[in-house]
Amino acid sequence: MNTHPRTSIFLPPLNKTAGGLAVLLRLAACLDRAGHSVFLAPREVVPDAVREYAPDVPLVPFEDLRLTPSDIWLVPEGWPNALAPGLTAKARCVVYCQNWAYLFNGLPQGVTWRDLPVSFLAVSDPVARFIELATGTIPPVLRPGIDLDLFAAPAAKPEGPVRVAFMPRKNKALADQIRTLSAARTPMTGLDLQFVEIRDMTQAQVAQTLATCHIFLACGFPEGCPLPPLEAMACGCLVVGYAGLGGLDYLRPIPPSTAPAWPPLRPTPWGPNAFVTPDADVAQTVLALEAAARLILENGPALAEVSRNMGECARSYSLEAQAEAARAVWGEMG
C-alpha cells in the first residue's frame, strides 16, 4: 500500500521543451519509479516532452484537478496563479524555483511570498540563497541531472584549431560580440578559434557536437542551475563564460579568477573547473577564451587537473543523483 502523499505537478502551457520543463518531467518520473503516487497536470497543452521523459506518469488535466489537504501540489516559479487549486484545497503547496530571476514573476501587486502558505524547493544552492533573501528561510535544494550515458568525453579531441561550442539561444548579441572581438585579436594572439554553433539540435546531436569541441562558451544568464555547461564538461569541454548566478552551484573559478563575494560557494569535492567571467562582460570573456585555448594547446598537467575536476563535477549531477535526491526530499515531506 502506498503511504506517500499524492503529488501533482503543474505543467505550464509550453509548446517547446525548455530545460525547466524537462527537469519537472524527470522529477515526476523519479518519484513514480520510487513508488510515489504522482500525476502531471498540464494546462491547455500536453508537451511533446512528456512522451520522452515521463511516459509512464499519469496525466490529469489542470481543469480536472481534485486536490485534497493531504496532497502535494508542486508548481514551478513564475506561475503563481497556478497555485490556486492547491491553496483552495488547503493542499501542501510547493514552489519549485528553477531560476531566481523569475521568483517574483506573476505575483499580484502588494503580495509577497511570505503572505502565502507555500514552501519552496530550489534547483541549486545559489537559488536557495536568493530565496532566503526574499523569505528569510533557506529551502531544500533539489538539483537536476544530466544523462552521462549520452554526454561523455571521447577518447581524444580533434587535432587542429581550438573549437569553441556555443548556444545562441540566450544572449545572442553578446555571443556575437565575443566572436567578433576574438576574430579581431587573432593577428595579435595567433589564436584562430573556430566557433561551432549549437542550435535546433536533438540531445544526441548536441552531445556529438560537444564531443568534437574543446571549449564551451557559456553565454546564458540569468540561470538557476544551467545544464549545458555541465553537459559540456561531461563531454570534455573546458567551460568559459557566465555563471548567471545559478551556475555557481558547481562552477569553480580557475585562478587568477576570483569567486564573487555573494553567494558563498558551497564546498565541493572538485576544485577549479572553469574560466568564470562576470555576466555580460565581453572583454574579460574573450581574454578568458584565449587563456583556455592556451591551456588546451599546452596540454600539460594544469589541463589534466582541470579535466579531472570537470569530470568529478559532471558525475555528481547524474540522473541517479537526481533520483536519489528526489527520494530524500519527498521522504522529508512525509
FIBAVEX-798008 format. One record per residue: residue in three letters; x negated, y, z of N, C-alpha, C in turn; residue number from 1. Coordinates in steps of 0.02 Angstrom, whole numbers, m for minus. Layout:
BEGIN
  code      nx      ny      nz     cax     cay     caz      cx      cy      cz  pos
   ala       X       Y       Z       X       Y       Z       X       Y       Z  NUM
...
END
This chain:
BEGIN
  code      nx      ny      nz     cax     cay     caz      cx      cy      cz  pos
   met     m42     m60       0       0       0       0     m43      62       0    1
   asn     m27     110     m43     m66     171     m48     m47     219       8    2
   thr     m96     232      52     m83     276     109    m107     348      97    3
   his    m137     360      39    m161     427      24    m103     473       5    4
   pro    m108     538      19     m56     584      m5     m57     587     m81    5
   arg       0     599    m109       6     605    m182     m26     672    m204    6
   thr     m64     669    m257     m97     729    m284     m71     743    m353    7
   ser     m46     804    m363     m26     826    m430     m72     884    m450    8
   ile     m96     881    m512    m145     930    m537    m115     970    m594    9
   phe    m112    1035    m586     m85    1079    m638    m134    1086    m696   10
   leu    m108    1076    m757    m148    1087    m817    m123    1149    m853   11
   pro    m164    1201    m858    m143    1262    m893    m128    1248    m966   12
   pro     m87    1290    m997     m70    1280   m1068    m126    1301   m1115   13
   leu    m177    1260   m1118    m236    1273   m1160    m238    1223   m1217   14
   asn    m245    1247   m1278    m248    1202   m1335    m317    1171   m1343   15
   lys    m369    1213   m1331    m437    1188   m1339    m463    1161   m1272   16
   thr    m509    1114   m1277    m537    1083   m1217    m593    1126   m1190   17
   ala    m576    1172   m1146    m626    1210   m1111    m660    1166   m1059   18
   gly    m720    1187   m1038    m758    1147    m990    m719    1136    m926   19
   gly    m683    1188    m903    m646    1183    m841    m590    1132    m845   20
   leu    m559    1127    m902    m505    1078    m912    m533    1007    m909   21
   ala    m590     997    m940    m622     931    m938    m639     911    m867   22
   val    m661     960    m826    m677     945    m756    m615     923    m718   23
   leu    m558     958    m730    m496     938    m697    m476     867    m717   24
   leu    m482     851    m780    m461     785    m804    m507     731    m777   25
   arg    m571     745    m775    m617     695    m747    m604     685    m672   26
   leu    m587     739    m638    m569     733    m567    m508     687    m559   27
   ala    m457     698    m600    m397     657    m597    m414     583    m609   28
   ala    m456     570    m658    m475     501    m673    m514     470    m615   29
   cys    m557     510    m583    m595     485    m525    m548     465    m469   30
   leu    m500     507    m454    m453     493    m400    m410     433    m416   31
   asp    m389     427    m478    m347     371    m499    m385     305    m491   32
   arg    m449     305    m512    m489     244    m505    m502     227    m432   33
   ala    m503     278    m389    m516     267    m318    m453     245    m280   34
   gly    m397     237    m316    m337     213    m285    m289     266    m259   35
   his    m302     329    m275    m257     383    m255    m198     387    m302   36
   ser    m142     408    m275     m84     422    m317     m92     492    m346   37
   val    m105     496    m411    m121     560    m442     m82     569    m506   38
   phe     m59     631    m518     m21     647    m578     m49     711    m609   39
   leu     m42     716    m675     m59     777    m711       5     813    m728   40
   ala       6     878    m715      66     918    m728      51     972    m779   41
   pro      56     954    m844      43    1004    m896     102    1052    m905   42
   arg      85    1113    m923     138    1162    m937     137    1179   m1011   43
   glu     193    1168   m1044     205    1186   m1114     170    1139   m1163   44
   val     105    1126   m1153      69    1082   m1200      32    1029   m1160   45
   val      24     971   m1191     m19     918   m1163     m85     921   m1200   46
   pro    m139     942   m1167    m203     949   m1203    m225     882   m1233   47
   asp    m255     886   m1293    m280     826   m1325    m332     791   m1282   48
   ala    m367     830   m1240    m421     801   m1200    m396     751   m1149   49
   val    m331     751   m1134    m304     702   m1086    m319     632   m1109   50
   arg    m311     620   m1174    m323     552   m1201    m396     532   m1194   51
   glu    m441     581   m1196    m513     565   m1192    m536     556   m1120   52
   tyr    m514     599   m1076    m543     600   m1008    m500     565    m955   53
   ala    m434     565    m964    m390     536    m912    m331     500    m943   54
   pro    m344     450    m986    m288     418   m1022    m242     377    m978   55
   asp    m266     356    m918    m226     313    m875    m188     351    m821   56
   val    m199     416    m817    m166     456    m765     m96     476    m789   57
   pro     m44     462    m751      24     479    m774      36     554    m778   58
   leu      79     573    m824      98     643    m836     167     657    m808   59
   val     174     714    m775     239     740    m754     243     812    m778   60
   pro     288     828    m824     292     898    m847     301     946    m789   61
   phe     269    1003    m794     271    1054    m741     343    1068    m721   62
   glu     388    1072    m769     458    1088    m756     494    1033    m716   63
   asp     466     972    m717     499     916    m683     468     899    m616   64
   leu     422     940    m592     389     926    m528     440     923    m471   65
   arg     430     875    m428     470     869    m368     423     858    m310   66
   leu     390     911    m288     340     906    m236     372     901    m167   67
   thr     335     873    m119     358     867     m50     304     895      m4   68
   pro     321     907      59     270     933     106     209     888     115   69
   ser     215     825      99     158     779     108     113     777      46   70
   asp     132     812      m7      94     811     m69      36     861     m68   71
   ile     m14     847    m111     m67     895    m126     m52     923    m196   72
   trp     m50     989    m201     m37    1023    m265    m100    1064    m281   73
   leu    m137    1040    m332    m201    1071    m349    m193    1114    m412   74
   val    m216    1176    m407    m210    1225    m462    m279    1257    m472   75
   pro    m302    1263    m534    m365    1299    m546    m357    1373    m534   76
   glu    m413    1407    m519    m411    1479    m509    m388    1514    m573   77
   gly    m360    1574    m565    m337    1611    m623    m264    1600    m640   78
   trp    m231    1552    m605    m161    1536    m619    m120    1536    m554   79
   pro    m122    1590    m516     m88    1590    m451     m12    1580    m456   80
   asn      18    1600    m512      91    1589    m519     108    1514    m519   81
   ala      61    1473    m540      73    1401    m541      75    1370    m472   82
   leu      56    1409    m421      61    1385    m353     134    1381    m329   83
   ala     179    1415    m363     248    1423    m340     282    1357    m320   84
   pro     279    1304    m362     313    1241    m341     286    1213    m275   85
   gly     221    1218    m266     192    1193    m204     209    1236    m144   86
   leu     207    1301    m153     225    1346     m98     298    1336     m78   87
   thr     341    1329    m128     412    1319    m114     425    1254     m76   88
   ala     389    1202     m96     398    1136     m64     359    1129       1   89
   lys     319    1181      17     275    1178      76     225    1120      71   90
   ala     205    1106       9     152    1057      m2      84    1086      17   91
   arg      34    1043      20     m34    1069      32     m61    1097     m33   92
   cys     m66    1162     m38     m87    1196     m99    m163    1207     m98   93
   val    m196    1182    m149    m269    1187    m154    m286    1223    m219   94
   val    m327    1275    m214    m352    1310    m273    m423    1285    m286   95
   tyr    m433    1254    m344    m500    1230    m363    m532    1285    m405   96
   cys    m579    1321    m374    m610    1379    m408    m671    1355    m446   97
   gln    m666    1360    m513    m720    1339    m556    m760    1398    m584   98
   asn    m737    1459    m571    m775    1517    m591    m758    1575    m544   99
   trp    m807    1598    m507    m797    1653    m459    m767    1714    m492  100
   ala    m781    1726    m556    m759    1787    m590    m684    1790    m599  101
   tyr    m650    1732    m595    m578    1731    m606    m538    1718    m542  102
   leu    m573    1722    m485    m540    1706    m421    m479    1751    m409  103
   phe    m483    1814    m428    m429    1860    m414    m381    1870    m473  104
   asn    m395    1837    m529    m352    1845    m588    m280    1824    m573  105
   gly    m233    1866    m591    m163    1848    m586    m131    1859    m519  106
   leu    m169    1878    m468    m139    1891    m403     m96    1953    m407  107
   pro     m35    1951    m380       7    2011    m381     m26    2069    m342  108
   gln     m12    2128    m365     m42    2187    m332     m23    2188    m258  109
   gly     m73    2200    m217     m62    2203    m145     m65    2137    m109  110
   val     m72    2082    m146     m76    2015    m116    m149    1992    m116  111
   thr    m171    1966     m60    m238    1937     m55    m232    1862     m43  112
   trp    m287    1827     m55    m286    1755     m44    m273    1738      30  113
   arg    m292    1783      74    m282    1770     145    m208    1774     164  114
   asp    m168    1804     119     m96    1809     133     m59    1744     116  115
   leu     m92    1699      78     m57    1640      53     m80    1577      90  116
   pro     m34    1530     101     m51    1467     136     m85    1418      88  117
   val    m146    1434      67    m182    1391      21    m252    1377      50  118
   ser    m282    1322      27    m352    1309      41    m389    1306     m25  119
   phe    m455    1304     m22    m495    1308     m82    m543    1249     m88  120
   leu    m559    1232    m150    m617    1192    m167    m660    1235    m213  121
   ala    m726    1230    m208    m771    1267    m251    m810    1219    m295  122
   val    m825    1241    m355    m860    1198    m402    m935    1198    m391  123
   ser    m959    1245    m351   m1031    1250    m338   m1042    1288    m273  124
   asp   m1104    1285    m249   m1120    1322    m188   m1114    1397    m197  125
   pro   m1138    1427    m253   m1128    1499    m261   m1055    1520    m262  126
   val   m1012    1479    m293    m940    1495    m294    m912    1490    m224  127
   ala    m934    1441    m185    m911    1435    m116    m931    1497     m76  128
   arg    m992    1521     m88   m1015    1581     m53    m973    1642     m73  129
   phe    m954    1646    m136    m913    1701    m159    m844    1699    m126  130
   ile    m815    1639    m122    m750    1631     m89    m756    1651     m16  131
   glu    m812    1634      15    m822    1653      85    m821    1729      93  132
   leu    m851    1765      45    m849    1838      47    m778    1864      45  133
   ala    m735    1829       6    m666    1853      m4    m619    1832      51  134
   thr    m632    1775      83    m583    1747     129    m609    1739     201  135
   gly    m675    1742     209    m704    1730     275    m716    1658     290  136
   thr    m697    1612     245    m706    1540     256    m741    1509     197  137
   ile    m791    1468     210    m826    1434     155    m793    1367     142  138
   pro    m772    1355      80    m735    1293      64    m781    1235      48  139
   pro    m754    1174      45    m794    1117      21    m813    1127     m52  140
   val    m868    1096     m70    m893    1100    m139    m882    1033    m174  141
   leu    m852    1036    m233    m842     976    m274    m872     990    m343  142
   arg    m932     965    m353    m969     980    m415    m945     936    m473  143
   pro    m952     961    m534    m935     920    m593    m992     872    m608  144
   gly    m981     829    m656   m1032     782    m677   m1042     783    m752  145
   ile   m1099     757    m775   m1112     751    m846   m1125     677    m862  146
   asp   m1113     659    m924   m1120     590    m947   m1194     577    m964  147
   leu   m1230     545    m919   m1301     533    m929   m1315     477    m978  148
   asp   m1264     439    m996   m1273     390   m1049   m1275     425   m1117  149
   leu   m1238     480   m1121   m1235     518   m1184   m1292     569   m1187  150
   phe   m1301     606   m1133   m1353     658   m1131   m1416     628   m1100  151
   ala   m1465     612   m1142   m1526     579   m1119   m1585     603   m1160  152
   ala   m1643     605   m1129   m1703     630   m1163   m1729     576   m1211  153
   pro   m1751     597   m1270   m1781     549   m1317   m1851     530   m1294  154
   ala   m1878     478   m1326   m1947     457   m1310   m1997     512   m1325  155
   ala   m1983     552   m1377   m2028     607   m1395   m1988     660   m1431  156
   lys   m2010     722   m1423   m1980     778   m1457   m2014     788   m1526  157
   pro   m1979     821   m1573   m2009     830   m1640   m2073     870   m1638  158
   glu   m2118     854   m1683   m2178     895   m1693   m2159     958   m1731  159
   gly   m2204    1007   m1732   m2190    1067   m1771   m2167    1125   m1728  160
   pro   m2129    1171   m1758   m2108    1231   m1721   m2067    1214   m1659  161
   val   m2071    1258   m1610   m2031    1250   m1550   m1959    1266   m1567  162
   arg   m1914    1218   m1555   m1844    1225   m1572   m1804    1247   m1510  163
   val   m1763    1299   m1519   m1725    1329   m1464   m1651    1321   m1479  164
   ala   m1616    1279   m1441   m1544    1271   m1449   m1508    1327   m1412  165
   phe   m1452    1349   m1440   m1411    1399   m1406   m1339    1391   m1427  166
   met   m1294    1414   m1383   m1222    1410   m1396   m1194    1481   m1400  167
   pro   m1170    1502   m1457   m1146    1572   m1465   m1076    1585   m1437  168
   arg   m1045    1534   m1406    m976    1543   m1382    m971    1598   m1329  169
   lys   m1022    1604   m1288   m1022    1655   m1236   m1078    1706   m1250  170
   asn   m1059    1770   m1250   m1108    1824   m1257   m1149    1817   m1321  171
   lys   m1115    1809   m1378   m1149    1800   m1442   m1192    1860   m1459  172
   ala   m1169    1920   m1443   m1208    1980   m1460   m1275    1980   m1425  173
   leu   m1277    1956   m1363   m1341    1953   m1328   m1387    1900   m1358  174
   ala   m1357    1843   m1377   m1397    1791   m1410   m1427    1818   m1475  175
   asp   m1388    1857   m1512   m1414    1886   m1575   m1471    1934   m1561  176
   gln   m1465    1975   m1508   m1518    2022   m1491   m1582    1985   m1470  177
   ile   m1573    1931   m1433   m1632    1892   m1411   m1667    1862   m1472  178
   arg   m1629    1835   m1518   m1659    1806   m1578   m1695    1859   m1620  179
   thr   m1664    1918   m1627   m1693    1972   m1667   m1758    1996   m1636  180
   leu   m1758    2008   m1571   m1819    2031   m1537   m1874    1978   m1540  181
   ser   m1855    1915   m1532   m1904    1861   m1536   m1937    1860   m1605  182
   ala   m1897    1866   m1658   m1924    1866   m1726   m1970    1926   m1737  183
   ala   m1950    1984   m1709   m1991    2044   m1718   m2059    2037   m1685  184
   arg   m2063    1998   m1633   m2126    1989   m1596   m2170    1934   m1625  185
   thr   m2145    1896   m1672   m2184    1840   m1699   m2253    1860   m1724  186
   pro   m2259    1915   m1763   m2327    1934   m1786   m2375    1949   m1728  187
   met   m2348    1971   m1671   m2391    1988   m1614   m2407    1927   m1571  188
   thr   m2360    1881   m1566   m2368    1823   m1521   m2393    1761   m1556  189
   gly   m2380    1757   m1622   m2396    1696   m1658   m2348    1639   m1643  190
   leu   m2294    1653   m1607   m2244    1603   m1590   m2184    1610   m1637  191
   asp   m2175    1561   m1680   m2119    1561   m1727   m2066    1514   m1701  192
   leu   m2021    1540   m1660   m1970    1498   m1630   m1913    1485   m1679  193
   gln   m1892    1422   m1683   m1839    1402   m1728   m1775    1394   m1688  194
   phe   m1725    1438   m1700   m1663    1437   m1661   m1612    1391   m1695  195
   val   m1581    1349   m1654   m1534    1299   m1678   m1466    1312   m1645  196
   glu   m1416    1330   m1686   m1351    1347   m1659   m1309    1284   m1646  197
   ile   m1279    1281   m1587   m1233    1227   m1569   m1163    1257   m1569  198
   arg   m1124    1235   m1617   m1057    1265   m1625   m1010    1215   m1659  199
   asp    m949    1210   m1633    m898    1166   m1662    m924    1094   m1670  200
   met    m956    1069   m1618    m983    1001   m1619    m947     958   m1568  201
   thr    m945     893   m1581    m922     846   m1531    m975     839   m1477  202
   gln    m956     808   m1420   m1005     797   m1367   m1064     756   m1393  203
   ala   m1051     706   m1434   m1105     664   m1460   m1152     705   m1505  204
   gln   m1123     749   m1546   m1164     791   m1589   m1206     841   m1549  205
   val   m1177     867   m1495   m1215     912   m1451   m1275     875   m1422  206
   ala   m1263     815   m1397   m1316     775   m1367   m1371     760   m1419  207
   gln   m1352     743   m1479   m1401     728   m1532   m1442     790   m1548  208
   thr   m1409     848   m1550   m1445     910   m1566   m1493     929   m1511  209
   leu   m1470     924   m1448   m1514     941   m1392   m1575     896   m1390  210
   ala   m1567     834   m1409   m1623     787   m1408   m1677     807   m1457  211
   thr   m1660     847   m1508   m1709     869   m1558   m1739     938   m1541  212
   cys   m1718     967   m1485   m1741    1034   m1467   m1786    1032   m1406  213
   his   m1827    1085   m1399   m1874    1089   m1343   m1849    1135   m1288  214
   ile   m1810    1185   m1307   m1786    1236   m1260   m1711    1245   m1269  215
   phe   m1677    1260   m1213   m1607    1280   m1217   m1601    1351   m1192  216
   leu   m1575    1396   m1234   m1565    1466   m1216   m1496    1472   m1185  217
   ala   m1493    1488   m1120   m1430    1494   m1084   m1408    1567   m1084  218
   cys   m1356    1581   m1123   m1331    1650   m1128   m1266    1661   m1090  219
   gly   m1240    1609   m1058   m1175    1614   m1027   m1175    1650    m959  220
   phe   m1130    1695    m951   m1113    1725    m886   m1047    1761    m894  221
   pro   m1006    1767    m842   m1014    1734    m777   m1001    1659    m781  222
   glu   m1028    1621    m733   m1021    1549    m733   m1004    1524    m663  223
   gly    m970    1466    m661    m954    1435    m597   m1004    1380    m580  224
   cys   m1012    1332    m626   m1064    1281    m622   m1075    1258    m694  225
   pro   m1113    1295    m733   m1117    1283    m806   m1147    1214    m821  226
   leu   m1112    1177    m864   m1134    1110    m882   m1184    1109    m940  227
   pro   m1180    1153    m990   m1229    1149   m1045   m1302    1150   m1024  228
   pro   m1323    1192    m977   m1394    1188    m956   m1411    1121    m924  229
   leu   m1364    1093    m886   m1376    1027    m857   m1383     974    m911  230
   glu   m1338     976    m961   m1342     928   m1016   m1407     937   m1055  231
   ala   m1429    1000   m1062   m1492    1013   m1097   m1551     984   m1058  232
   met   m1551     994    m992   m1605     966    m952   m1606     890    m957  233
   ala   m1547     859    m957   m1544     787    m963   m1573     763   m1030  234
   cys   m1569     807   m1080   m1596     791   m1147   m1669     814   m1154  235
   gly   m1699     836   m1098   m1770     854   m1100   m1784     924   m1125  236
   cys   m1734     968   m1124   m1744    1038   m1146   m1760    1082   m1087  237
   leu   m1810    1124   m1094   m1826    1174   m1043   m1776    1231   m1048  238
   val   m1742    1246    m993   m1690    1297    m992   m1720    1366    m980  239
   val   m1699    1413   m1022   m1720    1483   m1016   m1658    1527   m1020  240
   gly   m1650    1574    m973   m1595    1621    m980   m1556    1633    m916  241
   tyr   m1492    1643    m925   m1449    1669    m872   m1417    1614    m830  242
   ala   m1413    1628    m765   m1380    1582    m719   m1306    1597    m712  243
   gly   m1286    1659    m726   m1215    1677    m719   m1189    1669    m648  244
   leu   m1234    1672    m600   m1222    1660    m528   m1211    1586    m514  245
   gly   m1161    1554    m545   m1146    1485    m530   m1201    1436    m547  246
   gly   m1242    1453    m597   m1297    1409    m616   m1350    1402    m562  247
   leu   m1348    1448    m513   m1396    1444    m458   m1380    1388    m411  248
   asp   m1327    1350    m425   m1315    1288    m388   m1373    1240    m399  249
   tyr   m1403    1242    m458   m1455    1193    m475   m1517    1223    m508  250
   leu   m1512    1282    m538   m1570    1312    m570   m1618    1339    m517  251
   arg   m1681    1320    m522   m1731    1344    m476   m1787    1377    m516  252
   pro   m1797    1442    m505   m1842    1481    m549   m1914    1456    m549  253
   ile   m1943    1455    m608   m2014    1440    m616   m2053    1503    m601  254
   pro   m2104    1500    m556   m2145    1559    m542   m2177    1585    m607  255
   pro   m2187    1651    m612   m2180    1702    m559   m2110    1731    m552  256
   ser   m2059    1700    m582   m1991    1724    m571   m1975    1722    m496  257
   thr   m1932    1766    m475   m1912    1767    m405   m1838    1752    m400  258
   ala   m1820    1716    m347   m1750    1699    m336   m1712    1762    m315  259
   pro   m1648    1767    m332   m1608    1825    m312   m1599    1828    m236  260
   ala   m1585    1888    m212   m1575    1896    m140   m1511    1863    m116  261
   trp   m1461    1858    m161   m1398    1826    m145   m1373    1790    m206  262
   pro   m1344    1731    m199   m1331    1695    m137   m1394    1659    m114  263
   pro   m1397    1639     m50   m1454    1598     m28   m1452    1532     m66  264
   leu   m1510    1511     m92   m1512    1450    m132   m1513    1389     m85  265
   arg   m1467    1343     m98   m1463    1283     m56   m1526    1241     m67  266
   pro   m1547    1205     m16   m1605    1160     m25   m1590    1106     m77  267
   thr   m1637    1091    m120   m1629    1037    m169   m1692     994    m168  268
   pro   m1684     931    m186   m1743     887    m188   m1790     903    m246  269
   trp   m1767     942    m295   m1810     960    m351   m1835    1031    m342  270
   gly   m1893    1044    m373   m1923    1110    m371   m1908    1150    m433  271
   pro   m1952    1198    m451   m1940    1242    m509   m1924    1202    m572  272
   asn   m1868    1221    m605   m1846    1183    m664   m1822    1226    m722  273
   ala   m1827    1293    m717   m1801    1336    m770   m1831    1405    m766  274
   phe   m1833    1439    m824   m1851    1510    m827   m1787    1550    m820  275
   val   m1771    1573    m761   m1708    1608    m747   m1720    1683    m754  276
   thr   m1679    1716    m795   m1685    1788    m805   m1621    1823    m784  277
   pro   m1624    1888    m769   m1563    1923    m748   m1510    1922    m803  278
   asp   m1448    1911    m784   m1393    1911    m832   m1394    1974    m875  279
   ala   m1386    1964    m940   m1382    2018    m990   m1449    2050   m1006  280
   asp   m1503    2027    m977   m1569    2056    m990   m1599    2023   m1053  281
   val   m1607    2062   m1106   m1633    2035   m1169   m1709    2031   m1167  282
   ala   m1742    2084   m1146   m1815    2087   m1149   m1847    2032   m1105  283
   gln   m1824    2028   m1042   m1854    1977    m999   m1841    1907   m1024  284
   thr   m1784    1897   m1056   m1768    1830   m1081   m1813    1812   m1139  285
   val   m1828    1860   m1183   m1875    1847   m1238   m1944    1830   m1211  286
   leu   m1967    1869   m1161   m2032    1854   m1131   m2032    1785   m1098  287
   ala   m1976    1767   m1067   m1971    1701   m1036   m1971    1646   m1089  288
   leu   m1938    1658   m1146   m1939    1610   m1201   m2011    1598   m1225  289
   glu   m2049    1651   m1229   m2118    1645   m1251   m2160    1606   m1200  290
   ala   m2148    1619   m1136   m2184    1582   m1084   m2166    1507   m1087  291
   ala   m2101    1493   m1098   m2079    1424   m1102   m2110    1389   m1163  292
   ala   m2112    1425   m1220   m2141    1396   m1281   m2215    1380   m1271  293
   arg   m2252    1424   m1237   m2323    1411   m1224   m2331    1350   m1179  294
   leu   m2287    1345   m1129   m2290    1287   m1084   m2280    1223   m1123  295
   ile   m2234    1224   m1170   m2220    1165   m1211   m2279    1149   m1257  296
   leu   m2307    1200   m1289   m2362    1189   m1336   m2425    1165   m1300  297
   glu   m2435    1188   m1237   m2493    1165   m1198   m2484    1092   m1178  298
   asn   m2422    1073   m1164   m2405    1003   m1148   m2451     974   m1094  299
   gly   m2458    1014   m1041   m2504     993    m987   m2467     972    m924  300
   pro   m2504     969    m869   m2475     948    m804   m2417     993    m781  301
   ala   m2421    1057    m796   m2367    1103    m774   m2301    1083    m807  302
   leu   m2303    1067    m872   m2242    1046    m906   m2217     980    m879  303
   ala   m2263     935    m864   m2243     870    m838   m2207     878    m771  304
   glu   m2230     924    m729   m2198     935    m664   m2128     964    m673  305
   val   m2122    1014    m718   m2056    1043    m731   m2009     991    m759  306
   ser   m2034     949    m803   m1992     896    m833   m1967     848    m781  307
   arg   m2009     831    m732   m1986     787    m678   m1930     820    m638  308
   asn   m1939     885    m624   m1888     921    m587   m1822     925    m626  309
   met   m1828     935    m692   m1768     937    m734   m1731     870    m732  310
   gly   m1768     816    m737   m1737     750    m737   m1703     735    m671  311
   glu   m1736     751    m615   m1706     738    m550   m1643     780    m540  312
   cys   m1645     842    m563   m1587     886    m558   m1528     857    m598  313
   ala   m1540     839    m660   m1486     814    m703   m1456     750    m674  314
   arg   m1498     706    m648   m1472     642    m622   m1427     653    m561  315
   ser   m1437     707    m525   m1396     719    m465   m1326     743    m484  316
   tyr   m1315     759    m548   m1249     781    m572   m1217     729    m617  317
   ser   m1228     666    m601   m1199     612    m641   m1123     607    m629  318
   leu   m1089     573    m673   m1018     560    m664   m1006     519    m602  319
   glu   m1053     475    m585   m1046     435    m524   m1050     479    m462  320
   ala   m1094     529    m464   m1099     575    m407   m1035     616    m400  321
   gln   m1006     636    m457    m943     673    m455    m888     630    m424  322
   ala    m884     567    m445    m832     522    m419    m841     511    m344  323
   glu    m902     502    m322    m915     491    m250    m895     553    m210  324
   ala    m912     613    m237    m895     675    m202    m819     684    m199  325
   ala    m784     667    m253    m711     673    m253    m680     627    m201  326
   arg    m705     566    m196    m678     520    m146    m690     547     m75  327
   ala    m748     577     m64    m764     604       2    m719     663      19  328
   val    m709     709     m29    m667     768     m16    m595     747      m3  329
   trp    m569     700     m43    m499     679     m32    m492     637      31  330
   gly    m546     604      50    m545     569     114    m538     617     172  331
   glu    m570     676     166    m564     727     218    m493     756     220  332
   met    m459     755     162    m391     782     160    m341     733     192  333
   gly    m363     673     205    m317     626     237    m289     576     188  334
END
